[in-house]
Amino acid sequence: MSASVPGDYVIRSIRADEWPAVKELRLRALRDPVADLAYLETYEDAAPRPDSYWRERAARGAEGPGGARQIVAEGPGGLWLGTLTVVVEEAGTTDWAGFPVERRQGHVVGVFVRAEWRGSGLTKALFDAGREWAQANGMERMRLIVHPDNERAQGAYRKAGFVPSGRTVPLVGGPGDYELEYVLER
């Protein structure tokens, strides 16, 4: 089977006991050539973290009630091909950057697809699953932030239906001065 053939994978939520796979895929993502533009942490910071950290991370994004959901594409033999996480942001709160959250929304983070699966439609399938979960849980829109120099990610997000909102998000200590917000309205 070719990596570009849709149907070679299953899109699903992770389980808490899958923390070793969560760790492996995250560390792989942090070694991606554009990881410095895509993530707010480095491989060097993440790799030495104890197993307890990865267990907690998996538990927060696992199936069941909670404020986040990590979704993966699982390929033949159980290999995780890609992932994204939707974090719930409640109306009336303040987001991680200090902006007021005006309505219940899902903030997409941690997007990664293995290089050999890029361009196969897998990224859009992950986003579709994230959108379905967000809508089923009462979220009125989804959003994400992306570095202005990360053109590959911006293209993938547009293909998934996201559009620039016009808002810039300042990044203190991040890979640049600011990032761009993209949104997908319900």
N, C-alpha and C positions, 0 to 999 in steps of 0.2 A: 504494500500500500504506500502511496505517496503521501508525504507530509502535507501536501496542499489539498488533499481530498477531504471535504467536509464529511463529518460522520466518523472520522477516525478517532474521535475523542468524545468524552462525555463531560458536560458542564454541570458542576454541582457545588454545593457548599462543603466546606471542610468540616472535619470532626476534630474535637479537642485532642484526641489521641494521635493525631497526625502531625504533631509538632516537629518530628524529624524532617518531614517533607517540607513543612513551612520554613524551617531553618535552611534547608538545602536550596530551595528556590529563591529565597530572599538573598542569600549569600551569592548565588549565581547572578541575580539581578544587580547586586552592588558591584559586580565585576564587569558589567556591560560597559562598552566604550563611552556611552553618554551618561553613565551613572552619576557623574558629578553634576549634571544638569537636571537629572530626573528625580533624585532622592535627596533628602535632607540629612542623610547619614552616610557614612563611608563603610567600606568593607572592613577596614582596620578597626573601626569602632564596634562593628557588629560581630565579627568573627569570634572574639574571645568571650562573648557573653555566655553565662552559664545556662545549662539546660532548663533551669527554672524560668529564665526569661522567655525562652521559646515555648515552654509549656503554657505560660500565662498568655503570651501573644496568640497562640493557637486557640486557647479557651475563649478569649475575647471575640474572636472572629468566627467561632464555630456555630453550627446549627443550634437552634433554640432561641429563646428570647435574649435580647441584648441590644447594645447600642452600636453594633457593627456586624457585618457579615463578609467573610472572605470567601470568594468564589474561585474555583480552579477549573481548568480544562485538564482532564485526565486522559492520557493516551494509552495506547497498547502497552500492556505489561505494568500498568499503574504509574507510568512516568507522568509527572506534572509538567504540562506544556506551557502553561500561562496562568496568570492570576490577576485579580484586582480585589480591593476591599472597599465596601461602602460603609462609611461612618455616619451615623444619624446625628444631625444637628437640629436641635429643637428650637422652634420659634420662641422669641423672647430671651434667648441666651446670647452670649458673645462667642464668636468662633475663635479658633486658635490664633488668628492674626489680630484679634481685637475688634473685628467688625460685628455689628449687631446682626443676628439671624432673624430675618423678618418672617419666615415661614418654615415649616418642617421640611427639611431637605436632606438629601444624601450627598456626602462629600466623598468623592472617589479618590482613593490613594493607592499607592503600591502597585501600579499597573506594570506588568511585565509579561512578555511572551518570548519564549526561546527563539533565537535568531532563525533557526530553520523552519519555524512556523509563522514567521511574519509574512504578511501578504496573502495568507491562506483563508482569511475571513474569521480566524479564531479570535482576534481582538474584538471585532464587532459582536461575535457570539457571547464573549464574556460581558461586554457592556449591555447587551440585550438581557442577559440573566440578571445583572446588577439592577437594571431598570425595572425588571419585573418584580424583583424582591423589594425594591424601594417603593414602588407603587402599591404593592400588596400590603406594605407597612405604613401607608398613609403619607408618604413623602410627596410633596407637590412638585419638586424638581430635583435634578442632580447637578452637581457642579464639581469642578476640579481646577487645579492650578497647574500651569505649565510654564517652563522657562521660555522666554522669547527666542532663544537660540535652538531650542529642541524642536526642529522642524519635523522630524520623523514622527514624534509623538503628536504634534499638532495635526498632522495629516490623518493619523489614525483616529484621533478624537473627532475630527470633522466627519470622517467616514461613518463613525458611530452616531452621528446626529448632533454632536455638541457644536455650539457656536460661541465666538468671543462675546462676553457680556459688556466689554468696554472698561471693566474694573481691573485695576492693577493692585497687586498685593505686595506690600513691602516685605522683604526678607532680610531680617537681621541675622547675620552669621550664616546665611545660605550661600548658594553658588552664584549669586548676583544680587543686584540691588532690589529687584522686584520680579514677580511672575505675573502671568496673565490668567484671569479667570475665564473659564469656558463653562457654559451651562446647557442643560437639556431640559426644556420645560415639559411638563406633563401633557 
